[in-house]
Each structure stands twice: as structure tokens, then as C-alpha cells.
Amino acid sequence: MVGLEREKVVWVALVAIILFLVWKTLKELITPIVFGIAATYIAYPFYVKLANKVGRRWSLLIVSAIVSLLSILFLIGVALWITDTLKNLYTYLDAFFSWLGTLKVPGALSSLFDAMATSFPEKLRGMLLQYTLSLPKLALQLIVFLAVFYATLANADFLAKEVYELLPSTNRDISERMLTKVRNTVDAILKTWLFFSITKGFFLSIGFYIFKLSNAAGSIAAGILCIILELLPFMGGWIMWLIGAMLLWHRSPGLAVLFAIYGFIMISPLPDYTIKPRLTKHRAKVSSVVALVGIFGGIMAFGAVGIILGPIAIGLLFALIEVWKEYEAKRSSKAHQSQDA
């Protein structure tokens, strides 16, 4: 018995040492690893559809090439415009939160907006500077991101099978429900909300640049602010194109009308009634408040990776509450049955 206890202690110590060494090794690379896995999750349906037409090998190469090209363009954009983009974004955020403070909203929401106005701009600025001050470091993280993306996409089916096999045999139904909750939350956040918001931000940036409302850096900053607005309840990208149309009106009423039509069709609200229902069809829905708190709370707590970890953490909390309520209900039912007997 004493020998078995010593062996357990040795194994626990060995596992603890291994986990510590792995954590120290991957600590600085957690963000690109998580985003690489998230990008795989988003791209996988497209990869499968393309594989049915051209085969898995060519589909993998095509999807990886597209993601690699976008990553290179991102790195070039960071090198060229990051300083001016940060200045413009900080100015836009300061003006936006100042305006937000003048709105009459419920007390709880007002307190949340006040907290965001105090901490979010500085947190976002620090987070962006952390990843962009050193271009070699950013390039290394992009390489890790692409490597993780390629590896997980190539082995997606095998990895999914391995995850299910790692679930404990006892109370397996609870583990499967927790895993389903994570999948549903990630599905709703990444494939619907965040992806949709980023697409709108992209089109707003293009519109700002084409209509000469700002230079490239200012247009990118406006697109980022559009994404933030899309994540806020009762807000949306329509605020940004409306402001742009108002600014254009003094220069050319015709251009202002054209920009307003562009914003209405490409940004908001038309896509919300035509494209978004198709994206959310057959998918679990996440409360806007839960998504808001999860995303912004995650960003403030974990940095960029909190965009994904925050909502997942809150989704798991709700899953635990549901499982606990069902467990208590079953236990109460059994107690009543035994009393009746």
C-alpha cells in the first residue's frame, strides 16, 4: 500500500512538472493557437464543401493558401497603418463613449457603459500595442497561427474523435452536454455574431475609403468601431454609416445619399433581415447580454483571446447551472417517490 501511495505521488508530481513546462512553453503562444483553432472551426464547413468538388488535398491547399494570403496582407497592413489606426481608433472611441454617456438607458446598462468607457479604450490600446510594437513577434505569432490552422484543419475529424474519447466514462452524459454547450456557444459567437460583425466592419472601412471620408488608417479604425458597435445591444453599424452620410452631406448631398444607400444595403439594417436569419437558422442562440459580457469581459481579463474564452466560460457556467438544476430535480423526485412508498 505504501508503495502504491508513493507511486501515485511520483506520478502526480511528474504530471504537474510536465504541465508546468508545457504552460511555460506555450504561454506566449496561447493567442495564436486559440485563434488558429477558431479559424479552423469557421473554415471547416467551406473546406468540406470544397473537398466534395476537388478532393481533400486540394481543398486543404486552397483554404490554407487563402488564409495565408489574408495573414500576409494583415501583417503588411499592420506595418503600414498601425500607428495612425491606433490614434484614430482612440479618438473615435473617446468620442463614442462620451456620446454614450449622454444617453438615457437603464441603470445597470448605464453602469456597464461607464465601466467600459473607463477601461475598454485603454485595454484595447494596450492589447493592440502589445501585439504590434514588435513586428518580428507578430510575424512569429502569425506563423504559429498558420501552422495550427493547417494542422487542425488537416486532422479535424481525428481531433474531434479524440476529444469525445477523452470524455470520462462516469457521468458521460454530463460531459457530452458540456461539450455541446461549448460547441453551441462557439458556433453562435464565431460563425454568426463575430463573423457577421467583422464582415460589416470590413464593408464600412471600404465605404469610408472609397467615399474619401478618411484615409486608410482612419477607415480601418472606423471599421473596428463598427465591429464594436455591432457587439453592443441596442447599437449597430448603422450609427457609423449615418455619421458618415452626415459628414458627406456638407460636401455633396448626392454622395451622402449614395453612401447612405451603401450603408443600408451592405452594413445595416438590410443584412440583419436577409443574411443573418440564414446564418442563425438551425443554430443555438446566445443572449445578446451574455455575448456582450462574455466578449468584453473576456477581452479585459485575457486580452485578444478573451473574445473566444469569455463567452465559452459564461456558456459553461450556464451549462453547469442547468445540469445542477436537473440533478436537484431528479434527487427531489426520488425523495418524494421514496416517501410515498
C-alpha positions in Angstrom: 0.0 0.0 0.0 2.8 2.4 0.9 4.5 1.6 -2.4 1.3 2.4 -4.3 0.9 5.7 -2.5 4.4 6.7 -3.3 3.9 5.8 -6.9 0.8 8.0 -7.1 2.7 10.9 -5.5 5.5 10.4 -8.1 3.0 10.3 -11.0 1.2 13.4 -9.7 4.4 15.3 -9.3 5.6 14.2 -12.8 2.3 15.3 -14.4 2.4 18.6 -12.6 6.0 19.2 -13.8 5.1 18.3 -17.4 2.0 20.6 -17.3 4.1 23.5 -15.9 6.8 23.1 -18.6 4.1 22.9 -21.3 2.5 26.1 -19.9 5.8 28.0 -19.8 6.5 26.9 -23.4 3.1 27.8 -24.8 2.2 30.8 -22.6 3.3 33.4 -25.1 1.6 31.5 -28.0 -1.8 30.8 -26.5 -3.4 33.6 -28.5 -2.3 32.4 -32.0 -3.1 28.8 -31.0 -6.6 29.6 -29.9 -7.3 31.8 -32.9 -5.9 29.1 -35.2 -8.3 26.5 -33.8 -11.1 29.1 -34.0 -10.3 29.8 -37.7 -10.4 26.1 -38.4 -13.8 25.9 -36.8 -15.1 28.7 -39.0 -13.4 27.4 -42.2 -14.2 23.7 -41.8 -17.7 23.8 -43.5 -16.3 25.6 -46.5 -13.4 23.1 -46.5 -15.8 20.1 -46.6 -17.9 21.6 -49.4 -14.8 22.3 -51.4 -13.4 18.9 -50.7 -16.5 17.3 -52.2 -15.7 19.0 -55.5 -11.9 19.0 -55.7 -10.8 16.5 -53.1 -9.5 16.9 -49.6 -5.8 17.5 -50.6 -6.6 20.4 -53.0 -9.3 21.8 -50.7 -6.8 21.9 -47.8 -4.2 23.6 -50.0 -6.7 26.2 -51.4 -8.2 27.1 -48.0 -4.7 27.3 -46.4 -3.5 29.5 -49.3 -6.4 31.9 -48.8 -5.8 32.2 -45.1 -2.1 32.6 -45.6 -2.7 35.4 -48.1 -5.0 37.2 -45.7 -2.5 36.8 -42.9 0.3 38.3 -45.1 -2.0 41.2 -46.0 -2.8 41.7 -42.3 0.9 41.8 -41.5 1.6 44.4 -44.2 -1.4 46.5 -43.1 0.0 46.5 -39.5 3.4 47.6 -40.7 2.0 50.4 -42.8 -1.0 51.8 -40.8 -1.0 50.6 -37.2 0.2 53.8 -35.6 -2.3 56.0 -37.4 -5.0 53.5 -36.9 -4.5 53.4 -33.2 -4.6 57.2 -33.0 -7.8 57.3 -35.0 -9.4 54.5 -33.1 -8.6 56.0 -29.7 -10.2 59.3 -30.9 -13.3 57.5 -32.2 -13.7 55.5 -29.0 -13.3 58.6 -26.8 -16.0 60.5 -28.8 -18.3 57.4 -28.9 -18.2 56.7 -25.2 -18.7 60.4 -24.5 -21.8 60.3 -26.6 -22.9 57.1 -25.0 -22.7 58.7 -21.6 -25.4 61.2 -22.7 -28.0 58.5 -23.5 -30.8 57.7 -21.1 -30.6 53.9 -20.6 -31.4 51.6 -17.7 -29.2 51.9 -14.6 -27.5 48.5 -15.0 -26.7 49.2 -18.7 -25.5 52.7 -17.9 -23.1 51.3 -15.2 -21.8 48.8 -17.7 -21.2 51.5 -20.3 -19.4 53.7 -17.7 -17.1 50.8 -16.8 -16.4 50.1 -20.5 -15.7 53.8 -21.1 -13.2 53.9 -18.3 -11.3 50.7 -19.0 -12.0 49.4 -22.5 -10.3 52.1 -24.7 -7.0 51.8 -22.7 -7.3 48.0 -22.6 -7.8 47.8 -26.3 -5.0 50.2 -27.0 -2.6 48.3 -24.7 -3.7 45.0 -26.3 -3.1 46.2 -29.8 0.3 47.8 -28.9 1.4 44.5 -27.3 0.9 42.6 -30.5 2.0 45.2 -32.9 5.0 47.1 -31.4 7.3 44.1 -32.4 6.7 43.1 -36.0 9.1 40.0 -35.6 7.0 38.8 -32.7 3.8 39.4 -34.6 5.2 37.5 -37.6 6.1 34.6 -35.3 2.6 34.5 -33.9 1.2 34.5 -37.5 3.4 31.6 -38.4 2.2 29.7 -35.3 -1.4 30.6 -36.2 -1.0 29.3 -39.8 0.7 26.1 -38.6 -2.1 25.4 -36.0 -4.7 26.2 -38.6 -3.2 23.8 -41.2 -2.6 21.0 -38.7 -6.1 21.2 -37.1 -7.9 21.5 -40.5 -6.0 18.5 -41.9 -6.8 16.4 -38.8 -10.1 17.9 -37.9 -12.1 14.6 -38.0 -9.4 12.7 -36.0 -9.2 15.5 -33.3 -13.0 15.6 -32.9 -13.0 11.8 -32.4 -10.1 12.1 -29.9 -12.0 14.8 -27.9 -15.0 12.6 -27.5 -12.9 9.6 -26.5 -11.2 11.7 -23.7 -14.6 12.2 -22.0 -14.9 10.4 -18.7 -16.9 7.2 -18.7 -18.7 8.1 -15.5 -21.4 10.8 -15.9 -20.6 10.8 -19.6 -23.9 12.4 -20.4 -23.0 15.5 -18.4 -19.6 15.7 -20.2 -21.3 15.5 -23.6 -23.8 18.2 -22.6 -21.0 20.5 -21.5 -19.1 19.8 -24.8 -22.3 20.5 -26.7 -22.8 23.8 -24.8 -19.2 24.8 -25.7 -19.8 23.9 -29.4 -23.1 25.8 -29.5 -21.6 28.9 -27.8 -18.6 29.0 -30.1 -20.9 28.4 -33.1 -23.1 31.3 -32.2 -20.3 33.7 -31.3 -17.8 32.9 -34.1 -19.9 31.8 -37.1 -22.7 34.2 -36.5 -22.1 37.2 -34.3 -18.4 37.9 -34.6 -18.0 36.8 -38.2 -21.1 38.9 -39.2 -19.8 41.9 -37.3 -16.3 41.7 -38.8 -17.8 41.5 -42.3 -19.8 44.6 -41.6 -16.7 46.4 -40.3 -14.9 45.4 -43.5 -17.6 46.9 -45.7 -17.7 50.1 -43.6 -13.9 50.5 -43.9 -14.2 50.1 -47.7 -17.0 52.6 -47.8 -15.2 55.2 -45.7 -12.1 54.8 -48.0 -14.0 54.9 -51.4 -16.1 57.9 -50.4 -13.0 59.6 -49.1 -14.3 60.1 -45.6 -10.9 59.2 -44.2 -7.5 57.8 -45.2 -6.7 54.1 -45.0 -5.8 54.2 -41.3 -8.9 56.2 -40.3 -11.1 53.9 -42.4 -9.7 50.8 -40.7 -10.3 52.4 -37.3 -13.9 53.2 -38.3 -14.4 49.5 -39.3 -13.1 48.4 -35.9 -15.5 50.7 -34.2 -18.3 49.4 -36.4 -17.5 45.9 -35.1 -17.6 47.1 -31.5 -21.0 48.7 -32.1 -22.3 45.5 -33.6 -21.4 43.7 -30.5 -23.3 46.1 -28.2 -27.0 45.6 -27.5 -29.3 48.3 -29.0 -26.4 49.6 -31.1 -25.2 48.7 -34.6 -23.1 49.6 -37.6 -25.9 51.9 -38.9 -24.6 54.5 -36.5 -21.3 54.7 -38.4 -22.7 54.9 -41.9 -25.2 57.5 -40.6 -22.4 59.6 -39.2 -20.5 59.2 -42.5 -23.6 60.3 -44.5 -24.0 63.4 -42.3 -20.3 64.3 -42.8 -20.7 63.8 -46.6 -23.9 65.9 -46.8 -21.9 69.2 -46.3 -19.6 68.2 -49.2 -22.1 66.6 -51.6 -25.7 65.7 -50.8 -25.6 63.2 -53.7 -22.6 61.4 -52.3 -24.2 61.4 -48.9 -27.4 59.7 -50.3 -25.2 57.1 -52.2 -23.2 56.4 -49.0 -26.4 56.0 -47.0 -27.8 53.5 -49.6 -24.5 51.6 -49.5 -24.6 51.5 -45.7 -28.3 50.4 -45.6 -27.6 47.6 -48.1 -24.1 46.4 -47.0 -23.9 47.2 -43.3 -27.2 47.7 -41.5 -30.2 47.0 -41.3 -30.8 45.1 -44.6 -28.3 42.3 -43.9 -29.8 41.8 -40.5 -33.1 40.8 -42.1 -31.8 39.0 -45.2 -28.5 37.3 -44.4 -28.4 36.9 -40.6 -31.5 34.7 -40.4 -29.9 32.3 -42.8 -26.7 32.2 -40.7 -28.6 31.7 -37.4 -31.0 29.1 -38.8 -30.7 25.7 -37.1 -28.1 27.1 -34.7 -28.3 27.7 -30.9 -28.8 31.3 -30.0 -26.9 33.2 -27.4 -28.4 36.1 -25.5 -27.0 39.5 -26.6 -26.3 40.4 -23.0 -24.4 37.1 -22.4 -22.4 37.7 -25.5 -21.7 41.3 -24.6 -20.5 40.5 -21.1 -18.5 37.4 -22.3 -16.7 39.2 -25.2 -15.9 42.5 -23.5 -15.3 40.9 -20.1 -13.0 38.3 -21.8 -11.1 41.0 -23.6 -10.5 42.9 -20.3 -9.5 39.7 -18.4 -7.5 37.7 -21.0 -6.7 40.2 -23.9 -7.4 39.3 -27.5 -8.0 35.6 -26.8 -10.8 36.6 -24.4 -13.0 37.2 -27.4 -13.4 33.4 -27.5 -12.6 32.4 -23.9 -15.1 34.8 -22.3 -18.3 33.6 -24.0 -17.2 30.0 -23.6 -16.7 30.5 -19.9 -20.1 32.0 -19.4 -21.7 29.3 -21.6 -20.1 26.6 -19.4 -21.4 28.4 -16.3 -24.9 28.3 -17.7 -24.5 24.6 -18.6 -23.3 23.8 -15.1 -26.4 25.6 -13.6 -28.7 23.7 -16.0 -27.1 20.3 -15.1 -27.3 21.2 -11.3 -30.9 22.1 -11.6 -31.7 18.9 -13.4 -29.8 16.9 -10.8 -31.6 18.6 -7.9 -34.9 18.0 -9.6 -34.2 14.2 -10.1 -33.0 13.9 -6.5 -36.1 15.7 -5.2 -38.3 13.4 -7.4 -36.6 10.3 -6.0 -37.0 11.6 -2.4 -40.7 12.1 -3.0 -41.1 8.7 -4.5 -39.4 7.0 -1.5 -41.6 8.9 0.9 -44.7 7.9 -1.0 -43.6 4.3 -0.9 
